[in-house]
Amino acid sequence: MTEAPKLNSFRNGPDERGHFGQFGGRFVAETLMPLILSLEQAYKEARVDPAFHKEMGGHLVHYVGRPSPLYFAERLTEHLGGAKIYLKREELNHTGSHKVNNVLGQIMLARRMGKPRIIAETGAGQHGVATATLCARFGLKCVVYMGAVDVERQQANVFRMKMLGAEVIPVQSGSKTLKDAMNEALRDWVTNVHDTFYCIGTVAGPHPYPAMVRDFQSIIGRETREQMMAAEGRLPDSLIACIGGGSNAMGLFHPFLDDAGVEIFGVEAAGHGLSGLHAASIAGGRPGVLHGNRTYLLMDADGQIEEAHSISAGLDYPGIGPEHSWLHDVGRVTYLSATDEEALEAFQLLSRLEGIIPALEPAHAIARVIELAPKLPRDHLMVVNLSGRGDKDVPQVSEIFESRGR
Ligand SMILES: Cc1ncc(COP(=O)(O)O)c(C=O)c1O
């Protein structure tokens, strides 16, 4: 038997059919196949088209507000007494999170493909807001599917989407969260392939979405490399980011995957704890197929998808992007988790020490920083991806703190 050739890079994936090892792929309805293939072709062409990059670069600077700063969190570093902590400030982007980087790329592709109607699914509402924003900017029709539970807990973002001219459709099926919103969006897409572009919000879905979204988000890691070289004259020692589907994390990680000296951590949502309700697909799941790709999923003994839970609507997904599943299996990235309670503590600590109110999603990453940093030497350089700001979470968190008399 001939041995499979060894990969010489962690950055080469996926293969032609969209596989990262045993993960990824393209499990879709026959009706979608022609559209997926034409999307793949459009993306292949755009990737090597200087005009596409020039136009996108202009929007990233003048509309999104890039580059986002790499900020030395001096007081957090002092407080924890170990590693030197830098925050990659994706929360300063227009619309308040990293989601806009990817949406811009996909909307530009939709325009190239002549698709006037955009659909999206959203959990916390950040991806929905980013999509509604860019549809307004380019005069496209926008429909956003959102679980009814998320509509309830992220009302500010629902108002924002409506103000931007989008139609928000509350999804009443299943657990009424992100997974169900994605099911509904896929159903819409099958019915309306002729004029509709599905703008997926994370590194999941059928090939080419996981690779395409990763590429659009990789600007986070590329800027971080340059900014860290400028600030410290060397690469960081570690990177850490929260994981819903995994797009902010993949965007930060990907440009560093071949730098053996850079340790990389992804943080899943452990909800009430890994033995209770949670959303940690790698820590508590196993490989299966959902939303067009094979990946780690939360499933019961019969293979039915289980409900995920996280205090943070953006992490409340029973799966993870297929490239993360592969990076876990090959051991390049270490996947940790943080509970709802730990995220709340981190939310408060960052707010009080740095004057930065983080979204509940990256608060999960900060929670693990609180544990890891004190054990590391003072010359250890750690970058945390601050994927979004906490404005959207303030009503939810203040209710929790008030009920506890804090
Ligand atoms: C601020 C923020 N961070 C992180 C996430 C999680 O998504 P991903 O893992 O794709 O970055 C979300 C999702 O809504 C979000 O709004």
The ligand as an ORCA input file, in Angstrom:
! r2SCAN-3c Opt
* xyz 0 1
  C     -19.284     39.271     17.654
  C     -19.322     37.857     17.200
  N     -18.248     37.068     17.425
  C     -18.230     35.774     17.051
  C     -19.321     35.195     16.438
  C     -19.254     33.744     16.081
  O     -19.117     33.505     14.728
  P     -17.789     32.943     14.108
  O     -17.376     31.781     14.935
  O     -18.140     32.586     12.723
  O     -16.770     34.029     14.173
  C     -20.469     35.963     16.161
  C     -21.640     35.389     15.500
  O     -22.686     35.956     15.400
  C     -20.460     37.332     16.555
  O     -21.524     38.127     16.348
*
